[in-house]
């Protein structure tokens, strides 16, 4: 699957998703693009969008999108905070279908 990580996620997370073609929003030239426009741009080229933005599902109609969305819940956006979510993240990527919204991690 082709996966794109939101700009709020650390780049080094890419190496923890070895079975997929992974890039980041900035590497794709879309840094600073608003959520609605970003989703429109990336759904043409990607199967999965990974973000920390928990508000995304309340701001956008995600079920109509042609890509799956994974929302990670972590203490912070630091790589060290996200390491414990890698196994669940990879499992979510493997089972995701277009229009799915999956939450990984704890929101507490």
N, C-alpha and C positions, 0 to 999 in steps of 0.2 A: 504494500500500500504506500501511497505517497502521503506523507505527514508533514504538516507545517506547524511550528511552535510559535506562539504569540511572542511579541517583543518583550513581554514582561518575564519570560522564562529564560534561564541561563542557557547559553549556547552549548555548554558542555553536556547538557542533557541529551544531546544528539547521540553521543556514543553509547548511551544506555538503551537505545532503541535500535539494535543492530540488524534486525530482520526486515527493516523497511527503509524506503528512500525518504530521508528526513532533512528538512531545511528549516530556516527561521523566516519570520516576516521581514526583518531587515535585509537578510540576504536575498530575498525575493523582490526587494525594492519597494516595499510597502510600509516602511516605518512611518508612524504618525498618521496613518490613514484611519478614518473613523470606522467603528465596528460594522455598520451596515455596508458601507462601500468595501471594506476589507473582505467581508464574507462573500460579497458578489464577485470580487476579483479572484479570490482563492478557490472558490468552488468549481471553477473551470479546470483547474490544474491539480487539485488535491482531493484526497479521499477523507482525510482527518485533519481537524484543527484542534490543537491543544492549547488551553489557556488557564489562567488563574482567575479570570474575570467572572466571578459568581453572578454578577448582575446581567451578564450577557443574555441569559435565557429569559430575563424579564424585559429586556429592551428590544429584543429581536424575535421574529417568528422563525425559530430554528427548525421546526419540523418540516417546513417547506424547502429547506436547503438540500442541495445535492451532495452534501458531505456530512460526515458525522462530527459531533463536537464532544470533546472531553474537557470537563471542568475539574481542575485539580484543586483540592482544598488542603492547604498546608499552612503552617505557622508563619512562613515568610516565603518570598520568592528566591531565597538563597538556595544554591545547589544542595547544600547540606540538609536543608529542610525537605527537599524533594526526593532525596535518595531512597527513603523508606517507601515511597510510592511507586518506584520503578516497576516492580513485579506486577502490581495491579494496573499500572498504566499500559504495559505491554499486553496484558490480558484483555484490557478494554479495546485497545487498537485492533487486536486480532478478531474481536467479535462485533465490531461496530458496523452499522449499516447507515446508508444515507438518511439523514433526518433524525438519527438517534442523538440524544443528549445523555451522556453518562458522567456521573460524578465519581471522582477517585479521591480517596482520603477522607479525613474527618473535618467537618466545618467548625469543630469546637477547639 
